[in-house]
Each structure stands twice: as C-alpha cells, then as structure tokens.
C-alpha cells in the first residue's frame, strides 16, 4: 500500500511539474527574452519600403549604377539572397529574354540610370527603379516601383505593394494601386482607379476633371451673404454645452449657412447644412452628412458612414469607421497644412483634392 | 433584536433542512462563484474578440495633420538614473519642435534629477521648460495638478521618467485628440528589461495580456479602455470639465478615466503606440506596486461606482464593463474568502465538491489586473513571440503573490484607513541604464 501511495504521489508530482519543464528550459536558454520590437516608423511612414529599397540600391547596386552611368553599357548579375538584377543605361528599353517575352513576365530587379519604360501587359515580380521617369504601359503589373522623377501608369495598370515617385505620380483610368503609393509633389488618379493608401502634398482625383483652384469660393459662403451664428436652442434637456463642446444625445441638424463655434459630439445622425461653417471639430455616432459647400475648420470623425457633398472643405483629418463618400470639388487639408483621410472604404468623385494622406483600409475608388 | 435573528433564520431555513449559518456560508460561496464566473466570461470574451473579432484602430493611420500644440509632462522624483534618457528620447521625437513643450517636473528630488533637468533646459532653450516642485502634497496626482497649472496647451501627454518613447510615438498619441469625444489616450507599455529575471519575464507576459488583449478588446467593443497614467495623455479642457487631476488618490489615472467617462468623454487605446518601460525587478518592489494599485483602484471604486451607474453619458455596456473594471481588485479578497468559506463548509460536513471545483478552476482565470493565462497565450500569439509562451505556467507564482498582496492592501486600506485609504506613495525602484533599451535590439533610444 505504501508503495502504491508513493507511486501515486510521485506521478501526481510529475504531472504537476511537467508543464514547467518547457518554461525552465526557456529560462535557461533565454531564446525569447528580447523586448518586443517597437517599430513606430514602419507603421507611420508611407515611404518606409521605398527608403528600404533605396538603401538596398545604394548598398548592393551602387557600384553597378555608377559604372553604367559612366560607360553607358548595361550590366546584369546575381545578388546573394536577392536573385538576378539588370542595370540599364540611359535610353535603353527593358530587355526581355525569350521566355520572358513568351510569358509576359519578368522576375528580376530592374534598375535604370535614367528613364525606364515597361512594355504594356508585362508582369514585373520584382522591384523596379528609374533614375528618371518610369512609364508603365497599359495593363502592366508592377510589384514595387521607385522613380527619382515621375511615375506614369497607363490604363488598367496595377501596383501590388508600393510605388514612390520623387515628383509626380500619374495613374490613368481603371488602374489599381494596392498597398502604398506616394509622391514627393503630387498624385493624380484617373476615374475608375482603386487605391489603398496614398500620400503626397497634393492628391488629385479624376484625372482631367476640373479641380478647385486658388480663389474659388469652394466651401466658403459668398462674401455678400453673411453666416448666422447658431445657438443650441430647442434641443431640450438632451444636450450639454461645456468645455467648448456641444454633446447631443440624439440627432442634430445644423441649418444651412449657419456658423457654429464649438466642437460637436452627436450620438445620433449629424447633418451640417449647405454653406454652413463649423469652427471646430465634429464627431457622429451614426451617419454624418456635410451638405454642399459646408466648411469645417477642425476634423470630422464618424463611427458610421460619412458623406461630404460637393464643394465641402475640411481642414483637419476626416475619419470614418465605415464608408466615406467624397463628392466633387471637395478639398481636404491645405497645401500648407496637409491632413489625413481615413475610412473603411472611400469613394471620391472626380475633381476633389486631398492634401496629405488618404487611407482606405478596405478599398478606395475614384468615380467619374 | 439581533439575538433574535439566528432564531428567525433558523425558523425560515428549517424547511430546507440546513442550519442558518450553513445557508449563509453557501450564499456567500455562491455569490463569489457567480462573480468569479462573470469575470471569467469577461476575460474569455475579450480573448475571443481579439483573436476573431473586428479590430478597431480608427486613429492609427493619422500620420499627416495640422498637429496641435502639446505639452509633455514628465514627473520625476529621484530619477537621476533614467531622466536623461527620457529627455533625449523626447527631443528626438518626430513632432514639430515648435509645437511641443517638454515640462519635466522635479518633484522634491534629493538626487541629481534637478540638475540634470536644468542642464537640458540650458542646452535646449524653448523646448524644455523645467518645473521644480519643492513643497506640496505627495503623490503623482498632486504633481500633475501643480504642473498642469503651468500648461497652456489643450493636449497634455504624460510619461513616467523611466519610459523611452520611440520617434513616432508622440504623433500616434496625439492623433486620437482629433476626435472631439476623446478625453484621454493610452498607449501600450512594453517592458525592456525582460531578460533580467523570472519576475520581469512574468511581468512582460502580464503586460502583453493586459494591453494586447484586454485594452484592445475594450477598444474594439467600445467599452472602457483605461487611461494608465503613463504612455498617454489627456485633453486639458475635458479634464478641467470633470474637476482636474485628483490629488487625494493613489490612482490618479483610474480616477481620471472614470470621471471623464461619467462626464461623457472617452478614453482611446492605441495598441500600436508602444513605449518601453522598466518593469520592477524585485518581488518586494512588485508587491508594493500592486498594493498601491489595489488601494488606488479601490478608492476609485468607492468614489465613482454609483456615479457610473447613474450617468446619462455612459452606455449600458460601458456601465457593465466599468463596474467590472472598478471591482477587479476586490476579486482577490473575494477569492480568498471563497476558499475559506469552501473549507469551512467542508469541515461543517457540507459536501458540495462541485462548487469548490468550480471556484478552484475559475479563480485562476479571474484576477483582472493580473492577466489570465489564456489572455497571455493569445497575446504572445498576436505578438508572434512563441517561445515566451512556455513561461505561462509560472504565472501561477505571480498570481499567488498578487492575490495575497492585493488582499493585504485592501484589508489594510479598509481596516486602518477607511475606504479612501492612505496616500503614502511607494516609488518603484529604478535600475536605469544598466538594462536600458539600447542594450538590446528592441531599443531605439537616440
């Protein structure tokens, strides 16, 4: 009996201690004892991958690029861990091998010291660099593109991961920009284009559609019609005006041509009337609608759908947790103070401009 | 009258066939088990939400904006080992320098903290505006109250002196303030001295579970993310709207969270706004820290629990989560009481093993501030740090230390000081540069 009891306790003790064995081994070996990496820049800086690729070019292809610039002779080779590469001289077309011609697919890093032209319908599985302007023909698919000057993507082109242009990025109609797209000066997207994350001092939607120009009265009331200061009268007991913020427990309609001088937090639907001006920010728990030519000095934050009708101007960030619809001739952010537009899905009518960043966590679409 | 109660109870319970004291003990046990099960379900709900639910990061992508003027407060009491590293990190932050004022508060330091701060102020005029606090009440709440009187900006960020903010962190913490409903913001705390000893490894796991799972799940579910007093900030006019910093509490952060909530202001949690901290490296230091948290948290519970239930500005779901959050530190004494009652019942011959088993199994899943094992497992999975999940069984040690420390702190608070407790502030010991983040890959101090 004693032996049975001893065995019982031994087995019980063993079973109790067994789960600690892997932990003891980890404590001894310290295989996963580093602090969790904190990488804020990667999440925030849209050019993170472009910077990484440029660093790669300088580190691994810097000599080749310099030599091709000097000799005018193309070079190709192999980089350990990266695969095949080709460096093209100025004025050279992308040279395609026979099998690449057949398959319409190129699986090597291509770097050009000047302009680069990608033939129409080609799929590029690796990064492409152009020391000048990169022009991708219709229906091309590029994985990642870096150009020191401009990038031009013709109709129905597609970028899979990221593109960055030192100056302008021009994307023709019905193209798709997956991942990140950025430019040092401007981005122009044609009608039917789809996008995820864009960043540039000026992002124009709709290609050749008329854009708001400096001096336009977009979003502002004509000077001869004064705005009327709005007071939260008639809202009953279900509101509170305190700390520079009006909290409304139900729906709120700001009349047309009204001027509101506080922040708004509305638990129901919020409508800001045509030509009205909000000298603060607004948050809505349900659908938000900014009517034609309304203007907001601060930000717009919606837990649900947000609609900006034609001619709306918002200086601060626009955040919609669901869908964001931006009408024609809208302006978000300013050239001096760029801003961010962020939503689950974004639809923009041709003729609108965003200064700064536009990020659709689902998909963005440019409508004619 | 009182003497008649047992007789009355005996008369009432006679038909059930059990003496009144047994029924009373059973009632207590059932009540505790109910609470335990409720907390367990809450933790499971959070974990399932993080693993399979829709994730909300509404402010994460705001990277370009007209950034507001801000003030960064750094309360520092005898922080000579770490304050320079903190100021260096803030000076290197990616935020318009002309819109950010750094206000380190030398709170009656007896070491070289004041001189170090003054040296930085001389080297970076206009960017660092030091405040030397020579008198006044003790406690972080009092320090923040005094310092906020010198602040003119609407957005105030607060860091502890041992924290090491990354370059992009300031913008990430400011971004939620573009939402006019947000009154406070909290980022994620990540220990950098993980490898020091078993305690720091356990605290690393606990922090992961608490932030990666609990806080983000609350953000996802639109309930009550908690402002934690470090790696975060407040909107000054919101805080003033609800009475400013409390200087008579040990948990000015939890206090602010609930006053803002009752006043119709939300706390936003930014899971990807991570900041390194130095976790306590000794068990006595950890015990003091937990006891302080427990006493401060309980103060908040006594003060705002009823107000939370009565507030018109708070949704029903927020009220439920808020009450559970407020009561979290009461679960440790409740569990110990439950075990004692279960044992007493057993000795009284009440053989209800099912109840004891339920209590024993579920109690391990309930200590709110002490992240539960499945939350930690989910957090390590989400963080992609698989090897450290092997240490999860050791959480049992931390659990036992926590339950005893919290119970002792709560008991002392109630018995000796009343519900409001004392205000003696036990500063957490720093080890400083010895284990600074530069020592390991994860660190990014300038």
Contacts between the chains, C-beta under 8 A, distances in Angstrom:
chain1	res1	chain2	res2	distance
A	19	B	393	4.3
A	20	B	393	5.1
A	20	B	394	6.9
A	22	B	390	4.0
A	23	B	390	4.8
A	23	B	391	4.5
A	23	B	392	7.3
A	23	B	393	5.6
A	23	B	394	5.4
A	25	B	390	7.2
A	26	B	387	5.7
A	26	B	388	7.0
A	26	B	390	4.4
A	26	B	391	5.9
A	27	B	198	6.6
A	27	B	201	7.3
A	27	B	391	7.1
A	30	B	195	5.8
A	31	B	387	4.9
A	32	B	385	5.6
A	32	B	386	7.2
A	32	B	387	3.2
A	32	B	388	4.4
A	33	B	194	5.3
A	33	B	195	3.8
A	33	B	201	6.8
A	33	B	388	7.4
A	34	B	194	6.8
A	34	B	195	7.4
A	34	B	440	5.5
A	34	B	441	6.0
A	34	B	442	5.6
A	35	B	190	6.1
A	35	B	191	6.5
A	35	B	192	4.3
A	35	B	193	7.8
A	35	B	194	5.2
A	35	B	204	7.7
A	35	B	276	6.4
A	35	B	437	6.5
A	35	B	440	5.9
A	35	B	442	3.8
A	35	B	443	7.1
A	36	B	190	5.1
A	36	B	208	7.6
A	36	B	274	7.2
A	36	B	383	5.8
A	36	B	385	6.6
A	36	B	442	6.3
A	37	B	441	7.1
A	37	B	442	4.9
A	38	B	166	5.1
A	38	B	190	6.2
A	38	B	274	4.4
A	38	B	275	7.3
A	38	B	276	6.6
A	38	B	442	6.3
A	38	B	444	6.5
A	40	B	166	4.5
A	40	B	167	6.4
A	40	B	168	3.2
A	40	B	169	5.7
A	40	B	172	6.6
A	40	B	272	7.7
A	40	B	273	7.5
A	40	B	274	7.3
A	41	B	94	7.9
A	41	B	166	7.8
A	41	B	167	6.3
A	41	B	168	5.4
A	43	B	60	7.1
A	43	B	168	7.3
A	43	B	272	5.8
A	44	B	63	4.8
A	44	B	94	7.9
A	44	B	168	4.6
A	44	B	171	6.9
A	44	B	172	7.1
A	45	B	63	7.5
A	45	B	168	7.7
A	46	B	63	7.3
A	197	B	61	7.7
A	199	B	63	7.8
A	199	B	64	7.0
A	240	B	264	7.0
A	242	B	241	5.5
A	243	B	237	4.4
A	243	B	238	5.9
A	243	B	240	7.0
A	243	B	241	3.9
A	244	B	237	5.8
A	245	B	180	5.8
A	247	B	264	5.3
A	247	B	313	7.3
A	249	B	312	7.4
A	263	B	180	3.7
A	264	B	180	7.0
A	265	B	180	5.6
A	265	B	181	4.7
A	265	B	264	7.5
A	280	B	180	7.1
A	281	B	178	6.7
A	281	B	179	7.6
A	281	B	180	4.4
A	282	B	180	7.0
A	283	B	179	5.6
A	283	B	180	5.1
A	283	B	181	4.6
A	298	B	178	7.5
A	298	B	180	7.5
A	299	B	178	4.1
A	299	B	179	7.3
A	299	B	180	7.6
A	301	B	58	7.5
A	301	B	178	6.7
A	301	B	179	4.4
A	301	B	180	7.3
A	301	B	181	7.5
A	315	B	66	6.9
A	316	B	65	6.6
A	316	B	66	6.4
A	316	B	178	6.1
A	317	B	62	5.2
A	317	B	65	5.3
A	317	B	175	7.8
A	317	B	178	4.9
A	319	B	58	5.7
A	319	B	59	7.0
A	319	B	62	7.1
A	319	B	178	7.3
A	319	B	179	7.3
A	321	B	56	7.1
A	321	B	58	5.5
A	333	B	64	7.4
A	337	B	65	7.7
A	337	B	66	4.0
A	338	B	64	4.8
A	338	B	65	7.6
A	339	B	64	6.1
A	339	B	65	5.4
A	339	B	66	6.9
A	340	B	61	6.6
A	340	B	62	4.5
A	340	B	63	6.2
A	340	B	64	5.0
A	340	B	65	5.7
A	342	B	58	7.5
A	342	B	61	4.6
A	342	B	62	6.4
A	356	B	64	3.7
A	356	B	65	7.4
A	357	B	61	7.2
A	357	B	62	8.0
A	357	B	63	5.8
A	357	B	64	4.6
A	359	B	61	4.5
A	361	B	61	7.6
